[in-house]
Amino acid sequence: MTDAVAAIPEETAPVPLLEPREGIPPVVADAQALAATVAAFAAGTGPVAVDAERASGYRYGQRAYLIQLRRAGSGTALIDPIACPDLGELGEALADAEWVVHAATQDLPCLAEVGMKPRRLFDTELAGRIAGFPRVGLGPMTENVLGLTLAKEHSAVDWSTRPLPEPWLRYAALDVEVLVELRDALEQELDAQGKLGWAMEEFAAIANAPKPAPRVDPWRRTSQLHKVRRRRQLAVVRELWLARDRMAQDRDVSPGRVLSDAAIVNAALAVPLNLAALQAVQGFGPRVHRRQLEQWLAAVQRAREIPEAQLPPPSAPHEGPPPPRAWAEKDPVAAARLSGARAAVGELAEKHSLPPENLITPDLVRRVSWEPPANPTGENVGAALRTLGARQWQVDLVAPAVAAAFVKAATQPAEPPAAQPELPEG
């Protein structure tokens, strides 16, 4: 890492950030206060720090329960999006500003729900990844880059609580207190490393990304689903998951508070025939109300009655190549291409001090390895990667190395590749 950011001596103790500079602002919770906030932030200058607090693990969905903003000349604002559900006017007032967000892909969906969407973005977490920082949470980044300590003891509280306690509001205001300063320091670091253009391409891609399509078979994300092998048992998982989701949505609580994933899997493995058998399944014990037990048993019974031909398949339908573990048997040459491409990406990532999944997403590596260009030159591999959605900086770095790996795989005898760890999904 260059000296641009790594200027905080290790022996210098970080300074705790305990109070917002202007104190804790009142929560904006009515039309008049919101209008004043819109005017204040429209009159501000420079980037605007943006953060959102959700009630993950407490409420259904990922809506925002508090939105924090800070901008030069405007100060800090704490907005209650439950009391002020339409923030489109505020979004328009900030349309020409660069938004500084930490881990933008987490917050942008809930901000879009209330009418706020950036046109320009700087993601301080992603900037940290690209710059090669080993720990990229807001607390570690603020400490390592600015020498300031942020308290994080309220990060997992129930932000749907009303009124919000003062310590929580202080925590929320401090989350945007130095976000623009962190952005400026990271911009210097990225520029010094020659990576600023890479980061800007990534930020633009996030800001312009379309709303993701609904997930196919979301019930397949149930924890420990790998224990369930039979299609009838998978149907039990699906019916219980769907029943739980309906209840959670009706009650506006996190699905895990209605029924645990472990209980769903246990019931699927047992396929109980009656209430007594269900109550004997771990997760459905004496504390579960009889009426709820009857609802869960009804879901199991629905799964039992599904015709064989309509049972869910063992694995989720998907587009693209098969799972990599099957490649050696299905297409040994493709398996060799993938092995070589992964190794090449790993070497490049290490050389440039950034995670492999940020250099190029593993899914793109798999897809181009499974269906490579007929003539795998660097130019042709680059064109294929661009078609799949890779950014230009990624193409410039990765395509020549991946093309060389493909050529090597084609000229060597086809052998099962050595087992390699799966790269995380990107």
Contacts in CASP RR format, 6 or more apart in sequence:
PFRMAT RR
TARGET T0000
AUTHOR 0000-0000-0000
METHOD contacts of the structure
MODEL  1
MTDAVAAIPEETAPVPLLEPREGIPPVVADAQALAATVAAFAAGTGPVAV
DAERASGYRYGQRAYLIQLRRAGSGTALIDPIACPDLGELGEALADAEWV
VHAATQDLPCLAEVGMKPRRLFDTELAGRIAGFPRVGLGPMTENVLGLTL
AKEHSAVDWSTRPLPEPWLRYAALDVEVLVELRDALEQELDAQGKLGWAM
EEFAAIANAPKPAPRVDPWRRTSQLHKVRRRRQLAVVRELWLARDRMAQD
RDVSPGRVLSDAAIVNAALAVPLNLAALQAVQGFGPRVHRRQLEQWLAAV
QRAREIPEAQLPPPSAPHEGPPPPRAWAEKDPVAAARLSGARAAVGELAE
KHSLPPENLITPDLVRRVSWEPPANPTGENVGAALRTLGARQWQVDLVAP
AVAAAFVKAATQPAEPPAAQPELPEG
1 131 0 8 1.000
1 132 0 8 1.000
1 133 0 8 1.000
1 189 0 8 1.000
1 193 0 8 1.000
1 353 0 8 1.000
2 189 0 8 1.000
2 192 0 8 1.000
2 193 0 8 1.000
3 192 0 8 1.000
4 185 0 8 1.000
4 188 0 8 1.000
4 189 0 8 1.000
4 191 0 8 1.000
4 192 0 8 1.000
5 131 0 8 1.000
5 144 0 8 1.000
5 145 0 8 1.000
5 185 0 8 1.000
5 186 0 8 1.000
5 188 0 8 1.000
5 189 0 8 1.000
8 14 0 8 1.000
8 144 0 8 1.000
8 145 0 8 1.000
8 146 0 8 1.000
8 147 0 8 1.000
12 147 0 8 1.000
14 143 0 8 1.000
14 147 0 8 1.000
14 148 0 8 1.000
14 149 0 8 1.000
15 147 0 8 1.000
15 148 0 8 1.000
15 149 0 8 1.000
16 148 0 8 1.000
16 149 0 8 1.000
16 151 0 8 1.000
17 142 0 8 1.000
17 148 0 8 1.000
17 149 0 8 1.000
17 150 0 8 1.000
17 151 0 8 1.000
17 174 0 8 1.000
17 177 0 8 1.000
17 178 0 8 1.000
18 151 0 8 1.000
19 170 0 8 1.000
19 174 0 8 1.000
20 76 0 8 1.000
20 170 0 8 1.000
20 173 0 8 1.000
20 174 0 8 1.000
20 177 0 8 1.000
21 177 0 8 1.000
22 75 0 8 1.000
22 76 0 8 1.000
23 173 0 8 1.000
24 78 0 8 1.000
24 166 0 8 1.000
24 169 0 8 1.000
24 170 0 8 1.000
24 173 0 8 1.000
25 75 0 8 1.000
25 76 0 8 1.000
25 77 0 8 1.000
25 78 0 8 1.000
25 173 0 8 1.000
26 33 0 8 1.000
26 78 0 8 1.000
27 66 0 8 1.000
27 78 0 8 1.000
27 79 0 8 1.000
27 80 0 8 1.000
27 163 0 8 1.000
27 164 0 8 1.000
27 169 0 8 1.000
28 34 0 8 1.000
28 37 0 8 1.000
28 77 0 8 1.000
28 78 0 8 1.000
28 79 0 8 1.000
28 80 0 8 1.000
28 84 0 8 1.000
29 80 0 8 1.000
29 83 0 8 1.000
29 84 0 8 1.000
30 83 0 8 1.000
30 84 0 8 1.000
31 84 0 8 1.000
34 79 0 8 1.000
34 84 0 8 1.000
34 87 0 8 1.000
34 89 0 8 1.000
34 90 0 8 1.000
37 69 0 8 1.000
37 77 0 8 1.000
37 79 0 8 1.000
37 90 0 8 1.000
38 89 0 8 1.000
38 90 0 8 1.000
38 93 0 8 1.000
39 93 0 8 1.000
40 73 0 8 1.000
40 74 0 8 1.000
40 75 0 8 1.000
40 77 0 8 1.000
41 48 0 8 1.000
41 69 0 8 1.000
41 71 0 8 1.000
41 74 0 8 1.000
41 77 0 8 1.000
41 90 0 8 1.000
41 93 0 8 1.000
41 94 0 8 1.000
42 93 0 8 1.000
42 94 0 8 1.000
43 73 0 8 1.000
43 74 0 8 1.000
44 71 0 8 1.000
44 72 0 8 1.000
44 73 0 8 1.000
44 74 0 8 1.000
45 71 0 8 1.000
45 72 0 8 1.000
45 73 0 8 1.000
46 71 0 8 1.000
46 72 0 8 1.000
46 97 0 8 1.000
46 98 0 8 1.000
46 180 0 8 1.000
47 71 0 8 1.000
47 97 0 8 1.000
47 98 0 8 1.000
47 99 0 8 1.000
47 100 0 8 1.000
47 122 0 8 1.000
47 180 0 8 1.000
47 183 0 8 1.000
48 69 0 8 1.000
48 70 0 8 1.000
48 71 0 8 1.000
48 74 0 8 1.000
48 94 0 8 1.000
48 97 0 8 1.000
48 98 0 8 1.000
48 99 0 8 1.000
48 100 0 8 1.000
48 180 0 8 1.000
49 68 0 8 1.000
49 69 0 8 1.000
49 70 0 8 1.000
49 71 0 8 1.000
49 100 0 8 1.000
49 101 0 8 1.000
49 176 0 8 1.000
49 179 0 8 1.000
49 180 0 8 1.000
49 183 0 8 1.000
50 67 0 8 1.000
50 68 0 8 1.000
50 69 0 8 1.000
50 99 0 8 1.000
50 100 0 8 1.000
50 101 0 8 1.000
50 107 0 8 1.000
50 111 0 8 1.000
50 116 0 8 1.000
50 118 0 8 1.000
50 176 0 8 1.000
51 67 0 8 1.000
51 68 0 8 1.000
51 101 0 8 1.000
51 102 0 8 1.000
51 107 0 8 1.000
51 172 0 8 1.000
51 175 0 8 1.000
51 176 0 8 1.000
51 179 0 8 1.000
52 64 0 8 1.000
52 66 0 8 1.000
52 67 0 8 1.000
52 68 0 8 1.000
52 107 0 8 1.000
52 110 0 8 1.000
52 111 0 8 1.000
53 64 0 8 1.000
53 65 0 8 1.000
53 66 0 8 1.000
53 67 0 8 1.000
53 68 0 8 1.000
53 159 0 8 1.000
53 172 0 8 1.000
54 62 0 8 1.000
54 63 0 8 1.000
54 64 0 8 1.000
54 65 0 8 1.000
54 110 0 8 1.000
54 159 0 8 1.000
55 63 0 8 1.000
55 65 0 8 1.000
55 158 0 8 1.000
55 159 0 8 1.000
55 160 0 8 1.000
56 62 0 8 1.000
56 156 0 8 1.000
56 254 0 8 1.000
57 254 0 8 1.000
57 256 0 8 1.000
57 257 0 8 1.000
58 158 0 8 1.000
58 159 0 8 1.000
58 160 0 8 1.000
58 253 0 8 1.000
58 254 0 8 1.000
58 257 0 8 1.000
59 65 0 8 1.000
59 158 0 8 1.000
59 160 0 8 1.000
59 252 0 8 1.000
59 253 0 8 1.000
59 254 0 8 1.000
60 248 0 8 1.000
60 249 0 8 1.000
60 251 0 8 1.000
60 252 0 8 1.000
60 253 0 8 1.000
60 254 0 8 1.000
60 255 0 8 1.000
61 254 0 8 1.000
62 109 0 8 1.000
62 110 0 8 1.000
63 81 0 8 1.000
63 110 0 8 1.000
63 113 0 8 1.000
64 81 0 8 1.000
64 107 0 8 1.000
64 110 0 8 1.000
64 111 0 8 1.000
64 113 0 8 1.000
64 114 0 8 1.000
65 80 0 8 1.000
65 81 0 8 1.000
65 82 0 8 1.000
65 159 0 8 1.000
65 160 0 8 1.000
66 78 0 8 1.000
66 79 0 8 1.000
66 80 0 8 1.000
66 81 0 8 1.000
66 159 0 8 1.000
66 164 0 8 1.000
66 172 0 8 1.000
67 78 0 8 1.000
67 79 0 8 1.000
67 81 0 8 1.000
67 87 0 8 1.000
67 111 0 8 1.000
67 114 0 8 1.000
67 116 0 8 1.000
68 76 0 8 1.000
68 77 0 8 1.000
68 78 0 8 1.000
68 79 0 8 1.000
68 172 0 8 1.000
68 173 0 8 1.000
68 175 0 8 1.000
68 176 0 8 1.000
69 76 0 8 1.000
69 77 0 8 1.000
69 79 0 8 1.000
69 176 0 8 1.000
70 76 0 8 1.000
70 77 0 8 1.000
70 176 0 8 1.000
70 177 0 8 1.000
70 179 0 8 1.000
70 180 0 8 1.000
71 97 0 8 1.000
71 180 0 8 1.000
72 180 0 8 1.000
76 173 0 8 1.000
76 176 0 8 1.000
76 177 0 8 1.000
78 169 0 8 1.000
78 172 0 8 1.000
78 173 0 8 1.000
79 87 0 8 1.000
79 90 0 8 1.000
81 87 0 8 1.000
81 114 0 8 1.000
82 160 0 8 1.000
82 162 0 8 1.000
84 114 0 8 1.000
85 114 0 8 1.000
86 114 0 8 1.000
86 115 0 8 1.000
87 114 0 8 1.000
87 115 0 8 1.000
87 116 0 8 1.000
88 114 0 8 1.000
88 115 0 8 1.000
88 116 0 8 1.000
90 116 0 8 1.000
91 115 0 8 1.000
91 116 0 8 1.000
91 117 0 8 1.000
94 116 0 8 1.000
94 118 0 8 1.000
95 119 0 8 1.000
96 119 0 8 1.000
97 120 0 8 1.000
98 118 0 8 1.000
98 120 0 8 1.000
98 121 0 8 1.000
98 122 0 8 1.000
99 118 0 8 1.000
99 120 0 8 1.000
99 121 0 8 1.000
99 122 0 8 1.000
100 121 0 8 1.000
100 122 0 8 1.000
100 124 0 8 1.000
100 179 0 8 1.000
100 180 0 8 1.000
100 182 0 8 1.000
100 183 0 8 1.000
101 107 0 8 1.000
101 108 0 8 1.000
101 118 0 8 1.000
101 121 0 8 1.000
101 122 0 8 1.000
101 123 0 8 1.000
101 124 0 8 1.000
102 123 0 8 1.000
102 124 0 8 1.000
102 125 0 8 1.000
102 137 0 8 1.000
102 138 0 8 1.000
102 141 0 8 1.000
102 175 0 8 1.000
102 179 0 8 1.000
103 123 0 8 1.000
103 125 0 8 1.000
103 126 0 8 1.000
103 137 0 8 1.000
103 138 0 8 1.000
104 121 0 8 1.000
104 123 0 8 1.000
104 125 0 8 1.000
104 126 0 8 1.000
104 203 0 8 1.000
104 206 0 8 1.000
105 123 0 8 1.000
105 206 0 8 1.000
108 117 0 8 1.000
108 118 0 8 1.000
108 206 0 8 1.000
109 211 0 8 1.000
111 117 0 8 1.000
112 211 0 8 1.000
118 207 0 8 1.000
119 207 0 8 1.000
120 203 0 8 1.000
120 204 0 8 1.000
120 207 0 8 1.000
121 203 0 8 1.000
121 204 0 8 1.000
121 206 0 8 1.000
121 207 0 8 1.000
122 183 0 8 1.000
122 187 0 8 1.000
122 203 0 8 1.000
123 202 0 8 1.000
123 203 0 8 1.000
123 206 0 8 1.000
124 138 0 8 1.000
124 141 0 8 1.000
124 179 0 8 1.000
124 182 0 8 1.000
124 183 0 8 1.000
124 186 0 8 1.000
125 136 0 8 1.000
125 137 0 8 1.000
125 138 0 8 1.000
125 141 0 8 1.000
126 199 0 8 1.000
126 202 0 8 1.000
126 203 0 8 1.000
126 206 0 8 1.000
126 358 0 8 1.000
127 183 0 8 1.000
127 186 0 8 1.000
127 187 0 8 1.000
127 189 0 8 1.000
127 190 0 8 1.000
127 199 0 8 1.000
128 136 0 8 1.000
128 141 0 8 1.000
128 186 0 8 1.000
129 136 0 8 1.000
129 354 0 8 1.000
129 355 0 8 1.000
129 358 0 8 1.000
130 190 0 8 1.000
130 195 0 8 1.000
130 198 0 8 1.000
130 199 0 8 1.000
130 202 0 8 1.000
130 354 0 8 1.000
130 358 0 8 1.000
131 186 0 8 1.000
131 189 0 8 1.000
131 190 0 8 1.000
131 193 0 8 1.000
131 195 0 8 1.000
131 353 0 8 1.000
131 354 0 8 1.000
132 353 0 8 1.000
132 354 0 8 1.000
132 355 0 8 1.000
133 140 0 8 1.000
133 141 0 8 1.000
133 144 0 8 1.000
135 141 0 8 1.000
135 144 0 8 1.000
138 150 0 8 1.000
138 152 0 8 1.000
138 175 0 8 1.000
139 149 0 8 1.000
139 150 0 8 1.000
139 152 0 8 1.000
141 182 0 8 1.000
142 148 0 8 1.000
142 149 0 8 1.000
142 150 0 8 1.000
142 178 0 8 1.000
142 182 0 8 1.000
143 149 0 8 1.000
143 150 0 8 1.000
145 182 0 8 1.000
145 185 0 8 1.000
145 186 0 8 1.000
145 189 0 8 1.000
146 178 0 8 1.000
146 181 0 8 1.000
146 182 0 8 1.000
146 185 0 8 1.000
148 178 0 8 1.000
150 174 0 8 1.000
150 175 0 8 1.000
151 171 0 8 1.000
151 174 0 8 1.000
152 171 0 8 1.000
153 171 0 8 1.000
154 167 0 8 1.000
154 168 0 8 1.000
154 171 0 8 1.000
154 172 0 8 1.000
155 171 0 8 1.000
157 168 0 8 1.000
159 168 0 8 1.000
161 168 0 8 1.000
164 172 0 8 1.000
187 196 0 8 1.000
190 196 0 8 1.000
190 197 0 8 1.000
190 198 0 8 1.000
190 199 0 8 1.000
193 353 0 8 1.000
195 352 0 8 1.000
195 354 0 8 1.000
197 393 0 8 1.000
198 391 0 8 1.000
198 393 0 8 1.000
201 391 0 8 1.000
201 392 0 8 1.000
201 393 0 8 1.000
202 358 0 8 1.000
202 391 0 8 1.000
205 391 0 8 1.000
215 221 0 8 1.000
216 316 0 8 1.000
216 317 0 8 1.000
216 318 0 8 1.000
217 238 0 8 1.000
217 312 0 8 1.000
217 316 0 8 1.000
217 317 0 8 1.000
218 241 0 8 1.000
219 237 0 8 1.000
219 238 0 8 1.000
219 241 0 8 1.000
219 242 0 8 1.000
220 316 0 8 1.000
222 237 0 8 1.000
222 241 0 8 1.000
222 261 0 8 1.000
222 264 0 8 1.000
222 265 0 8 1.000
223 261 0 8 1.000
223 262 0 8 1.000
223 265 0 8 1.000
224 261 0 8 1.000
224 262 0 8 1.000
224 265 0 8 1.000
225 237 0 8 1.000
225 265 0 8 1.000
227 265 0 8 1.000
227 269 0 8 1.000
228 234 0 8 1.000
228 237 0 8 1.000
228 265 0 8 1.000
228 268 0 8 1.000
228 269 0 8 1.000
229 314 0 8 1.000
231 311 0 8 1.000
231 312 0 8 1.000
231 313 0 8 1.000
231 314 0 8 1.000
232 271 0 8 1.000
232 303 0 8 1.000
232 304 0 8 1.000
232 306 0 8 1.000
232 311 0 8 1.000
233 268 0 8 1.000
233 269 0 8 1.000
233 271 0 8 1.000
234 268 0 8 1.000
234 311 0 8 1.000
234 312 0 8 1.000
234 314 0 8 1.000
235 303 0 8 1.000
235 306 0 8 1.000
235 311 0 8 1.000
235 312 0 8 1.000
236 267 0 8 1.000
236 268 0 8 1.000
236 271 0 8 1.000
236 299 0 8 1.000
236 300 0 8 1.000
236 303 0 8 1.000
236 304 0 8 1.000
237 264 0 8 1.000
237 265 0 8 1.000
237 268 0 8 1.000
238 303 0 8 1.000
238 312 0 8 1.000
239 299 0 8 1.000
239 300 0 8 1.000
239 302 0 8 1.000
239 303 0 8 1.000
240 259 0 8 1.000
240 264 0 8 1.000
240 267 0 8 1.000
240 268 0 8 1.000
240 296 0 8 1.000
240 299 0 8 1.000
240 300 0 8 1.000
240 303 0 8 1.000
241 264 0 8 1.000
242 299 0 8 1.000
243 295 0 8 1.000
243 296 0 8 1.000
243 298 0 8 1.000
243 299 0 8 1.000
244 255 0 8 1.000
244 256 0 8 1.000
244 258 0 8 1.000
244 259 0 8 1.000
244 264 0 8 1.000
245 255 0 8 1.000
247 258 0 8 1.000
247 295 0 8 1.000
248 254 0 8 1.000
248 255 0 8 1.000
248 256 0 8 1.000
248 257 0 8 1.000
248 258 0 8 1.000
251 258 0 8 1.000
259 283 0 8 1.000
259 296 0 8 1.000
260 283 0 8 1.000
262 282 0 8 1.000
262 283 0 8 1.000
263 281 0 8 1.000
263 282 0 8 1.000
263 283 0 8 1.000
263 284 0 8 1.000
266 281 0 8 1.000
266 282 0 8 1.000
266 283 0 8 1.000
266 284 0 8 1.000
267 278 0 8 1.000
267 281 0 8 1.000
267 284 0 8 1.000
267 296 0 8 1.000
267 300 0 8 1.000
270 277 0 8 1.000
270 281 0 8 1.000
271 300 0 8 1.000
271 303 0 8 1.000
271 304 0 8 1.000
272 278 0 8 1.000
272 280 0 8 1.000
272 281 0 8 1.000
272 297 0 8 1.000
272 300 0 8 1.000
274 297 0 8 1.000
275 290 0 8 1.000
275 293 0 8 1.000
275 294 0 8 1.000
275 297 0 8 1.000
278 284 0 8 1.000
278 293 0 8 1.000
278 296 0 8 1.000
278 297 0 8 1.000
278 300 0 8 1.000
279 285 0 8 1.000
279 286 0 8 1.000
279 288 0 8 1.000
279 293 0 8 1.000
284 293 0 8 1.000
284 296 0 8 1.000
288 296 0 8 1.000
320 367 0 8 1.000
320 370 0 8 1.000
321 327 0 8 1.000
321 334 0 8 1.000
321 366 0 8 1.000
321 367 0 8 1.000
321 369 0 8 1.000
321 370 0 8 1.000
321 371 0 8 1.000
322 330 0 8 1.000
322 370 0 8 1.000
324 335 0 8 1.000
324 338 0 8 1.000
324 366 0 8 1.000
324 422 0 8 1.000
327 334 0 8 1.000
327 335 0 8 1.000
327 338 0 8 1.000
327 370 0 8 1.000
328 335 0 8 1.000
328 416 0 8 1.000
328 417 0 8 1.000
331 370 0 8 1.000
332 414 0 8 1.000
332 415 0 8 1.000
332 416 0 8 1.000
333 409 0 8 1.000
333 410 0 8 1.000
333 414 0 8 1.000
334 369 0 8 1.000
334 370 0 8 1.000
335 416 0 8 1.000
335 417 0 8 1.000
336 409 0 8 1.000
336 412 0 8 1.000
336 414 0 8 1.000
336 415 0 8 1.000
336 417 0 8 1.000
337 369 0 8 1.000
337 372 0 8 1.000
337 405 0 8 1.000
337 406 0 8 1.000
337 409 0 8 1.000
337 410 0 8 1.000
338 365 0 8 1.000
338 366 0 8 1.000
338 369 0 8 1.000
338 370 0 8 1.000
338 417 0 8 1.000
339 409 0 8 1.000
339 417 0 8 1.000
339 418 0 8 1.000
339 420 0 8 1.000
340 405 0 8 1.000
340 408 0 8 1.000
340 409 0 8 1.000
340 417 0 8 1.000
341 365 0 8 1.000
341 368 0 8 1.000
341 369 0 8 1.000
341 402 0 8 1.000
341 405 0 8 1.000
341 406 0 8 1.000
342 365 0 8 1.000
342 420 0 8 1.000
342 423 0 8 1.000
343 405 0 8 1.000
343 420 0 8 1.000
344 398 0 8 1.000
344 401 0 8 1.000
344 402 0 8 1.000
344 404 0 8 1.000
344 405 0 8 1.000
345 356 0 8 1.000
345 359 0 8 1.000
345 360 0 8 1.000
345 365 0 8 1.000
345 398 0 8 1.000
345 401 0 8 1.000
345 402 0 8 1.000
346 356 0 8 1.000
346 359 0 8 1.000
347 401 0 8 1.000
348 359 0 8 1.000
348 397 0 8 1.000
348 398 0 8 1.000
348 401 0 8 1.000
349 355 0 8 1.000
349 356 0 8 1.000
349 358 0 8 1.000
349 359 0 8 1.000
352 359 0 8 1.000
352 397 0 8 1.000
356 362 0 8 1.000
356 423 0 8 1.000
357 423 0 8 1.000
357 424 0 8 1.000
357 425 0 8 1.000
357 426 0 8 1.000
359 394 0 8 1.000
359 397 0 8 1.000
359 398 0 8 1.000
360 385 0 8 1.000
360 390 0 8 1.000
360 394 0 8 1.000
360 398 0 8 1.000
361 390 0 8 1.000
361 425 0 8 1.000
361 426 0 8 1.000
362 422 0 8 1.000
362 423 0 8 1.000
362 424 0 8 1.000
362 425 0 8 1.000
362 426 0 8 1.000
363 425 0 8 1.000
363 426 0 8 1.000
364 385 0 8 1.000
364 388 0 8 1.000
364 389 0 8 1.000
364 390 0 8 1.000
365 402 0 8 1.000
365 423 0 8 1.000
367 388 0 8 1.000
368 381 0 8 1.000
368 384 0 8 1.000
368 385 0 8 1.000
368 388 0 8 1.000
368 402 0 8 1.000
369 402 0 8 1.000
369 406 0 8 1.000
372 381 0 8 1.000
372 384 0 8 1.000
372 406 0 8 1.000
373 380 0 8 1.000
373 381 0 8 1.000
373 383 0 8 1.000
373 384 0 8 1.000
374 380 0 8 1.000
376 403 0 8 1.000
376 406 0 8 1.000
376 407 0 8 1.000
376 410 0 8 1.000
377 403 0 8 1.000
378 399 0 8 1.000
378 400 0 8 1.000
378 402 0 8 1.000
378 403 0 8 1.000
379 399 0 8 1.000
380 403 0 8 1.000
381 399 0 8 1.000
381 400 0 8 1.000
381 402 0 8 1.000
381 403 0 8 1.000
381 406 0 8 1.000
382 390 0 8 1.000
382 395 0 8 1.000
382 398 0 8 1.000
382 399 0 8 1.000
382 403 0 8 1.000
385 394 0 8 1.000
385 395 0 8 1.000
385 398 0 8 1.000
385 399 0 8 1.000
385 402 0 8 1.000
386 392 0 8 1.000
386 395 0 8 1.000
390 398 0 8 1.000
END
